[in-house]
Amino acid sequence: MVRNSRNILSANGVFLLALLLAFSLTACDEQAQQERPLATVTYLEIVPEKLTLTTELSGRTSAFMVSEVRPQVGGIIQKRLFTEGTDVQQGDVLYQIDPSLFQAAYDNALAALQRAEANVKSAILLAQRYEKVVKLRAVSKQEYDDAVAGQGRAEAEVAAAKAALDSARINLEYTKVTAPVSGRIGRSTVTPGALVTQNQPNPLGTIQQLDPIYVDVTQSSMELLRLKKAYASGALTSSGEGAMQATLKLEDGSAYTTRVARKDPATGRTLKDADGRDIVEVVPVIGSLKFSEVAVEPSTGVVTIRAVFPNPDGILLPGMYVRAVLEEGVDENAVLIPQKTVVRNNKGLPVVQVLQKQEGGDGGKERYLPEARVIGVDRAVGHEWLVREGLKAGERIVLVGLQSIASNRPVYAEPENAGDKAKAGASDVSGNTPGASDGKSR
């Protein structure tokens, strides 16, 4: 019994000793924290700016106009009168079909017309003579009526012969297969000597008008709904006539551009260099938005948007993959912050450190208490995030020194130096991004 009591007293002594040691270490740690100098961070003051928002969508090009060349009459192809892959003009002769039979039919119809015209002259003269003598009863009334009817039949035969001649002439002209539209013609499906038939299902060739050219892109119906709400609420405004303009990026990622002569803004004349040559500059080709599909594709939930782009150099070909950059509108009070200033909390929400000014300072430095604030981000704009909610003009957020911030501990803060924002925005966010980029840019 005495032994058990000694064991209990010994255990209690160890516990009390450990408790006193813990209190001592905590007090030392708090004293060390109080004696440790405050960290210094760099802050960025929120200044809203005017920003034109764009969205980048993938799509494919398609010809502005497509026309399949088919024969109107049957026969043997004698000649092919174009070079595959070249531009042709409307009315150019592309193929020559053997015209022999159609020329003979035309000559026959012409002869029939001449015979009918000769007969009508005789019928007219006979009717005129009978008209004079029928009053004298030199001929019967029946004979006069037959002469007038004969004149009518002869005139009808002339009309029919003219129609037959027109039909024969049209068929003869159809032996020259012409281009129905202007554009670039592809490969020929027939060669001289091939037999073709009237209105055959297989075309002889295909002409595509490539200047201008269509660009068809798709956008989710949810994104269109978001834009409509943004316009309705006033968060976005139209930038005028240019609001429905677009530019292109080609398959290799380069911008779709063209070379134009530089003009004098005052006189409108083309500027010349020292050697008298035109000064040219490379500018992006601007297209215009034409329409959106009126229905949503049920299987994908997207709508089709069509834009028209000039294609004077023939760079764009039908079926080419491109990315169209479409203007959405203008945000008059856009808040942009470098991506490095944003981290995630334990719930996965984007957070920035907002500085609340405190009284007092040291050596001209101002003291601030950092406050972790959840924000809403809309999209990536270059190396910055476009903030949808959570920040107001004039507030200050930590730009450099996030790693030195401790909970409930004030810091010294200094304004950003020239270039600090760009450096912070260009730095890798190392997994602290609030969300993946949705492909949209300014």
Residue, then its C-alpha position, 0 to 999 in steps of 0.5 A: m500500500v505504501r509502495n503504490s502511494r509512492n508510485i502515484l506521487s512520483a507520477n504526479g510529480v512528473f506530470l506537474l514538471a512536464l506541465l510547467l515546462a510546456f508553460s515555460l516554452t509557450a511563454c518563451d515562444e510568445q516573447a520571441q514572437q513579440e521581439r521578432p521584427l515585423a515583416t515588410v511587404t509590398y502592396l498593390e492599390i486597386v485601381p479599376e480600368k477600362l478593359t475590352l473583353t474578348t473570347e477566343l473560340s476554335g472553328r473552321t473556315s468554309a467557302f463563302m459560296v460553293s458551286e458544282v459544275r454540271p453539264q446541261v446537255g449530254g455528249i463527249i468532252q472535247k476540251r478542258l479549257f481551265t487549269e485546276g486550282t486557278d481562279v475563274q470568272q463567272g461566264d468563263v468556258l470550262y469545258q467544250i462538249d462536241p457540238s455537232l449534233f446540236q449544231a445540226a439541230y439548230d440548223n434544222a430548226l432555223a430552216a423550219l422557221q424560214r419555211a414557216e415564215a414563207n408559208v405565212k406570207s402566202a397565207i396572208l396574201l390569200a386572206q387579203r385577196y379573199e377579203k376584197v372579193v368576198k363582198l362581190r360574191a366572187v368567193s364563198k364566205q366559207e372559202y374566205d373563212d378558210a383563208v383567214a384560218g390558214q393565215g392563223r395556222a401559218e402564224a402559229e407555225v412561225a411562233a412554234a418554229k421560233a421557240a424550237l430555234d430558241s431551244a436548239r440555240i440554248n442547247l448549242e450554247y450549253t455545249k460550252v460549259t461555263a463557270p456559274v460563279s467566280g472563284r477558285i476551281g478545284r480538280s476536274t473529275v473528267t478528261p477530254g473524251a469522257l461521256v457526260t449526260q445532262n444533269q448528271p449527279n457527279p459534278l465535273g468540278t467545284i468552284q469555291q468563292l474564297d474572298p471573302i470566306y466564312v469562319d464558323v466557331t462554336q460557343s456554349s449556350m451557358e457562355l452566351l447566357r452569361l454575356k446577355k446577363a452582363y449586358a443587361s446588368g450594365a457590367l459590359t457595354s458595347s464598344g460601338e460598330g466595332a463590337m461585332q468585330a473579330t480577328l484570327k489566329l492560324e493553325d500555327g498560332s500566328a496572327y492572320t495579317t495582311r500588308v497594306a500601304r501606310k497612309d498620311p492621316a492628314t492627306g490620305r496619300t500613300l507614304k513613300d520611303a527614301d527610294g520612292r517605294d510605298i511604305v507598307e505595314v502589317v496589320p491584322v485582318i478584321g472580320s465581322l460577326k454575321f449571325s449565331e445559330v437560332a437553336v442550341e445543339p442538344s448533344t453538345g449544348v453549343v451554338t454556331i457563330r459565323a464571321v466573315f473575313p476578307n481573304p485577298d491573299g488566299i491564305l485561308l482555305p476551306g476546312m482550315y482550323v483557326r481560332a477566332v478572337l471575338e469582342e464581347g464588350v467593354d468593362e468600364n471598371a475592370v479590376l485586374i490583379p497579378q496571378k501571384t497575389v491569389v492563393r487558395n484556402n482550405k476550401g479551394l476558394p481564391v483568396v487575396q491578402v487585403l491590408q487594413k491600416q493600423e495606427g503607428g509606424d516605425g521609421g516612416k513605414e506604415r503598419y497594416l494587418p493582413e486580412a485573408r479575403v475570398i474573391g471571385v475571379d472571372r478569367a485570365v487576362g494575360h498574366e493577371w486575373l479579372v476579379r468579378e467580386g470581392l475587391k473595391a477601388g482604393e483597397r490594397i492587397v499584398l503584391v510581394g511578401l505573401q510567404s512572410i505573413a503570419s496569422n493575426r500579426p501586423v506587417y509593414a507595407e510599402p507601395e509597389n515600385a515600377g515594374d513590381k506588378a509586371k514581375a509579379g504577374a509574370s511569375d509562375v503561380s506554382g499551383n495557387t491559381p484560382g482556376a484554369s484559364d478558359g481560353k479568353s483574353r483581352 
